[in-house]
Amino acid sequence: MDLFQAIQNRTSCRVYLPDPVPRELIRELLSWAGKAPSAINVQPWEFVVVTGRERDRLVQRLLQTHREKQVSCGAGTARPLPEPWISRQRRLFAGMKPIAEQLSLDLNHFIGEGSCRFYEAPAVLLVFLDCLFPASRMVCVGMALGYFLLAAQAKGLGTCPIGLINAYEEEIKEQLNCPEEKQMLLGIALGYPDPQSPLNQFKSDRDEMEEMIRWV
């Protein structure tokens, strides 16, 4: 697939086929992610890939924790989002709501528990950064994630970055025996998209970039 096609067509996939993703294919995608640039070449990104029964156990732990704590999507901001960011968020949910209603889904429940289930994707990637690095190194990890998402798209796979589970970082690290000095940044659902699902036909809009650029 052409790079610009991958950029144009990539969207967050929330319904997956049960087919497992071959380990060698995941390894190839991570190899492409590792070609991303990083400050002074430290390549600070670390990935934990969870599949099979371990994925199922992780999902059960997350669902239990989510039902106790009930963290909502977008709860990590320091204060309520002002404009223009809040309008963009509202447009996303407004666009998804009719599809969810068509499928008799409660959208908030679907997003909340769906995030903890990784939307039933057969593979889960958890992205970590060692706590010895400053917060600025998250930019390096972000570039690697961008490479990964586009490589997955080019290979016919669906992805969905999931931030809600960051609220349950301690439970995830305990479940997977991750070192305390590692900070979890993001989860990614990975699998083959269900082409029949109306939810996979939805694509969030984007504002014109000119509104976000200041020329000097």
SULDA-V345248 format. One record per backbone hydrogen bond with DSSP energy under -1.0 kcal/mol. CO is the residue of the C=O (numbers start at 0). NH is the residue of the N-H. E is the energy in kcal/mol with one decimal. If there is no record, write none. Layout:
<<CO NH E> <CO NH E>>
This chain:
<<1 5 -2.3> <2 6 -2.2> <3 7 -2.3> <4 8 -2.8> <5 9 -1.7> <14 193 -2.2> <21 25 -1.9> <22 26 -2.6> <23 27 -2.0> <24 28 -2.4> <25 29 -2.3> <26 30 -1.7> <27 31 -1.9> <28 32 -2.2> <29 33 -2.0> <31 34 -1.5> <32 35 -1.7> <37 40 -2.1> <38 41 -1.9> <45 127 -3.3> <47 125 -2.6> <49 123 -2.1> <50 54 -1.2> <51 55 -1.9> <52 56 -2.6> <53 57 -2.2> <54 58 -2.6> <55 59 -2.1> <56 60 -2.0> <57 61 -2.5> <58 62 -2.8> <59 63 -2.1> <60 64 -2.2> <61 65 -3.1> <62 66 -2.4> <63 67 -1.1> <64 68 -2.7> <65 69 -3.2> <71 74 -1.6> <81 85 -1.8> <83 87 -1.5> <84 88 -2.0> <85 89 -2.4> <86 90 -2.2> <87 91 -1.6> <88 92 -1.9> <89 93 -2.6> <90 94 -2.1> <91 95 -1.7> <92 96 -2.0> <95 99 -2.3> <96 100 -2.6> <97 101 -2.1> <98 102 -1.4> <99 104 -3.2> <100 103 -1.4> <105 109 -3.0> <106 110 -2.7> <107 111 -2.7> <108 112 -2.4> <109 113 -1.3> <110 114 -1.9> <111 115 -1.3> <112 116 -1.6> <113 118 -2.9> <116 119 -1.4> <117 120 -2.3> <122 189 -2.4> <123 49 -3.0> <124 187 -2.5> <125 47 -2.4> <126 184 -3.3> <126 185 -1.1> <127 45 -1.6> <128 182 -3.2> <129 132 -2.0> <133 136 -1.9> <134 137 -2.1> <135 138 -1.4> <136 140 -1.6> <137 141 -2.5> <138 142 -1.9> <139 143 -1.8> <140 144 -2.4> <141 145 -2.2> <142 146 -2.0> <143 147 -2.3> <144 148 -2.8> <145 149 -2.0> <146 150 -2.4> <147 151 -2.5> <148 152 -2.0> <149 153 -2.3> <150 154 -1.3> <151 156 -2.8> <152 155 -1.7> <157 190 -1.9> <158 12 -2.7> <159 188 -2.3> <161 186 -2.0> <162 165 -2.0> <163 166 -1.8> <164 167 -1.9> <165 168 -1.4> <167 171 -2.2> <168 172 -2.8> <169 173 -2.2> <170 174 -2.5> <171 175 -2.3> <172 177 -2.5> <178 181 -1.6> <180 130 -3.3> <182 128 -2.3> <185 126 -2.9> <186 161 -3.8> <187 124 -2.5> <188 159 -1.4> <189 122 -1.7> <190 157 -3.9> <191 16 -3.1> <193 196 -1.2> <197 200 -1.4> <207 210 -1.6> <208 211 -2.3> <209 212 -1.1>>
